[in-house]
Amino acid sequence: MVTPRAGAALGLALVGLVLASLSGSCHGALQVRFYNGKCGVMDVEAIVASVVAARFGKDPTIAPALLRMQFHDCFVTGCDASILLDGKSSEKTAPPNLSVRGYDVIDAAKAAVEAICPGVVSCADIIIMATRDAVSLSGGGRYKVETGRKDGLVSLASNVDLPAPSISVNDSIAAFARKGLTVSDMVLLLGGHTIGVAHCSLFQDRLYNFQNTGKPDPTMDPSLASALRSTCPNQQTSVDNIVNLDQNPASSSIVDNSFYKQILARRGILQIDQEIALDKQTKDLVGAIAGSFDFSARFGQAMVKLGALQNGSPGEIRQSCRAINTARKQPPSKEEQRTGQMGWTGRTRRGGGDLRALSIHKRGSSD
């Protein structure tokens, strides 16, 4: 026989279970092929891949755009699709994100999966899947992604605090270490610059007045500096031209290790890119990657580790990637609105270590 007190306790437990299943958390167990069987016989990853392939066929530059989007999403409040939310003061409006693009691809992929499996697939997972597909289409390996994320409820420009491309190697290593990422992770993730472009304004000081010396950066190949000055004149102009981050014209749109060979030849565009090829803490790693044949596999592993960054804030499966669901009963607390999180949580991945927030900015790729 169930007593009134026991019945009340059971009722509260059931209510809590229902609320937990409806809202969920951005912090949860991720796994490969999480959506298998959750949409009948339909393959969610294949649907997303078809949308990305269609766009890539028309515009291959969508690959570095999606790579950049994942970096900018994961580095702020974890991989929670907060970068996708519209709003007058959302993350989209922060200066480093003004040139982020690819939102329409994520919208199209979301519409495609919603049409056959509504309310199941998160926008956060779509970013991760779409980026992997774009990397694969660009010649990189098709690495297995972990899915099962929820979409965040907070997106504030004030939360976007991303270092500039002139960050030193020491500071970059420290920033990665604070997030549970190694020096090797850092060097591999900077390998995302194997594709994409940088605006002149992000490295113009290296061509004309490096560190207020009135001279070019001595670590840049003089012939490259001379060539870049024609593209990036030392004068005020309304046009901010772009150059490839990988200066090998035969490989600038291919995900491979050519980027590392270029920076070893002092042909890096961004200051941090060039410095990792010269600093004693990273140059051996750069040399090893430049001479290896497994960059694609190692880059994929680093991207999976990046994609595992989460926080413990409440989450949901958005109906639209651009807005939180209007049916939510309780808004985020004032503290959550201010910080975008309830505190970072280190999640132990199967076969991995403690992962926390990452705040390093692949700012040079304007895509």
N, C-alpha and C positions, 0 to 999 in steps of 0.2 A: 504494500500500500504506500502511495506517495503522499508525504505530509505536505501541508500548505507551504512550509518553508522550502522544502526540497523542490516542490513544483515551481515556486517563484525563482529559485536558483536555476532550474533547468530552463525556464522561460528566458531568463536573462542571458544564459549561455547561448541559446538558439538565436536570440536577437543579435548577439555579438557576432556569431558565426555568419549570419545573413549579411550584416553590415560589412564584415571583412570581405566577403565574397563579392559584394557590390563595388566597393571602393578599391581595396587592395593597397599595395604600397609599391613605390618605385624600386624598393629594395626587395629582391626575391631571387629564388633559385633559377638560374639560367641553364639552359641545356640545348644541345644540338638537336635540330628537328623538333622543337617544342610544339609546333602546330600540327604535327602528324596526327591524323585522326580527329582533329578538332573541327575540321571543315569537310566532313564526309570523305569522299575520295579525292577532293581537290587538293592540289599541291600549292600551298601558299607561296613558297619560295619561287616556284616556277612562274606563278602569275606575276610576281614583282619583277622577276628577271625578264619577262617578255616586255613589260612596260619600259624598263631601262634599256633593253636592246633596241627597241623601236626609236627611242630618243637618241641613243648613241649613234645609230645609223645615220641620223640627220645632223648630229652635232657631237663629235667625239670629245669636245672640250667639257662636256657634262661630267666626265670622269674626275678631273681635278676639282670641279665644283662640288661634287658629292663628297669627295675626300675631305675637302675643307669644311663642308657642312658638318660631317661627323665629328671632326676635331673640335669645331666651335661649340657643338652641342655638348659633347662629353666633358670638355674642359671646364665648364661653368658649374652646372649642378648635376653632373653625371649625365649618362645617356638617357635622357627623359623626354626628348623632343621639345624641350622648353624653347628652343630656338625657332620653332615653327609657329608659335602663338603670335597672333596679331595684337596690336595695342599701341597706344601713343607712347608708352614707356617700356615696351617689351624688349627682349634681348635683340630683336631685329633692328631696333633703333640705335643701338650702341655703335659708336664709330667703327670698331673693328668688323662689325657685321653688315655694314651698309653695302658692301660689295659681294656678300654671300649670295649665291643663287642656286637654283635647282629645286626651289619650293614647288614649282609646277609639276616636276617629275614625281615628287613624293605625293602630291595631291592626286595625280593620275593613278599611281600605284594603290593608294588608299581607296579610291573609288572602285578600282578593279576588284580588290579583295572584299570590299563591303558589298559589292553586287552579288557575290556568291556565298559570303560568310560574314554577315553583319555583326558588329559588336565584339569581335574576337581578336583581331590583329591590331596591335598598338602601332602608333606612328613612330615611336621610338625604335621598334624592331624594323620597321620599313626602312628607316634611314640606314641601319646597320646592313640589312640585306641588299639594299640598292647600291650602297657604296662597294660592298664586296663584288657585286655583279659588274659595276663600272670598272673596278680594278682588273677583273678577269678579262673583260672585253678589251682592255688596254694592254693586254699581253702579260699581266700578272697571273699568279696562280689563283684558282678558285678555292679559296680556303673555306673551311666549314665555320659557319657563324653560330653563336649561341643566341637563343631568343627566349622570350618570356618576360620582357620588360613591361612596365606600365608607363603611361604618359603622365608627366608632371602637371601640376596645377598652377605653378607660379612661373612667371617669366618677367624679369625686371632688367632693364638696361644697367641699372646700378650694380647688378651682380656680375657683370662682364668685366673682369679684371685680367687681361691677357698681356703678357710681356711683349715688347717690341722685337723686331728681328735683329736688333743690335745687342740683345742680351748676351752677356759673356758666357763662356763655357762653364765656368764655376757656378754662376747663378743658375744656369739652365740645369746643371746636374743637381744642384740643391733643390730646385723646384720639382724636378721629377722624383727625387728621393723622398721628399715630403709626401708624395702621393703613392709611395710604395712601388715606384718604377725605377728600374736600374739604368745605369749608363748605357748599356746595350739597348734597352728599350728606347731611350732617347735618340740614339744614333739611328736606329731602324725607323722610328717614326718620322724623323726628319727626312728620311728617304722618300716620304710622300712627295718631296720636291722633285722626284724623278719625272713628274708631269706637272703642268701648270705654268703660270706666269707670275711675274711681279711687276708692280707699277714702279716707274722711275723714282717716284717720291720716296719709296721705301729704302733705296740704296744710293741716292744721288750724292750723298755726302762722301761715299767711297770713291766717287769719280773726281771730285773737285776740292773738297775741304774736309778730309777725314780727321775727326776728333779735333777740329779747329786748328789744324796744322797749315791750312792753305794749300795742301798737296793731296794727291790721290792716295788711297789706301795702298801701302807698299806690299801688302800680301796679295793684291790682285795682279794677275798677268797683265803687263803693260799693253800688250796688243789687244787684249779684251777690253781694258779700260778705254783705250783709244776708240775702238769700234762702238762701245756703248755711249760714248759722249755724243756721237752723231744722232743716236736715238733719244738720248736724254740730255738736251742742251741745258747749260747752266744759266737759265733765265726764267722769269716768271711767264707761265703760259697756262691757258685754260685747258690744255690737253695734257693728260698724264699718261704717257705712252707705256707700253708693256714690253717685256722681254721674257724669253723662256728661262725657267729656273735651271733646266738642264741645257747647257750650251752646246751639246752635241746635236746638230740639226737632224741627224738620222734617227735620234732616239728620244727627242724631246716630248713625244706623245706616247711613249712606251714605258710601261712599268718594268724597269730593269735596274741593273747596278751601274749604268752609265753615269748617273749623277755623282756617284762616289769617285769615279775615275776623273770626272771633270774637276771636282774640288781638290783632288790630289794634284792636279795640274794648275792649281790656283785660279781656276775659272768659276769659282762660286759667285753667285749674285748677291745673296744676303750675307751679312757679316757673320751671323751664327753658323751658316752653312760652311763658309770658308774656315772659320776658326776650329770647327771640329776636326778638320783635316790637318790642323797644325798643332793643336794642343796635345801635350803629352798624355793626357787622360783619355783621349778619344782617337788619336791618330792611328793607333794600331788596329782598332776596331774598323775604322774607315778603310784602311789598307786591306784588311782581311775580307771585308765585304766586296770591295772593288775587284779582288782577285778570286772571288768564289763563284759558284754556280747555283747557290741555293738562296739567293736574295728573296725571290718570290715567296718561298715557303717561310722564311724568317720574318719577312714583312707581314705576311698574313698572321703569323703568331702574335706579332706586336699589335696588330689591329684588333685581334680578338681580345687581347689583354686591355687595350684601350676601351673596347666596347663593354668591358665588365665593370667599368666605373659606375657606381650607383650611390644613391643616398636613401635615407630612411623615410622620406616624405610620403604622404598619401599619394596615390596615383589612380588612374582610371584608364579605360580604353576609350579614347575620344571618338566621337562620331565624325567630327571634322578635325583635321590636324591643326587647323588655324585657331580653334577656340575650345575652351573647356566645355564639357557637357552642361547644358542649362538645367538639367534635372537634378544637379547636385543639391543636397539639402543643407550642408554645412560648408561655408567658405573656409579657406585656409586661415589659420590664426594670424594675428598681426606679426608675430615673430617669423612665421613661415613666409609671409608676404615680404618681410624685410630681407630675409636671408635667402629665400628660395629653397630652404631645406630645414630639416629638424636635426641636423647633425650628420656628418658623413659617417658611413659605416663601412668598415673594411669587410668585404665579402670574400670568403675563401672559395675560389673556384676549384673545381675538381682538377687536381694536378697543378694548381696555381697557388699564389701567395696572397698576402693581404693587400687589397687594392683600395685606394681612397681617391679623393678628388685630384684631378690633374689640372694645372693652370699654366700651360705653355701654349703659345699662340703661333700657329702656322700662318703668320700674317702676310708673308710674302706672296702667297698665291692668290691673286685676284681673280683667276680663272676667266 
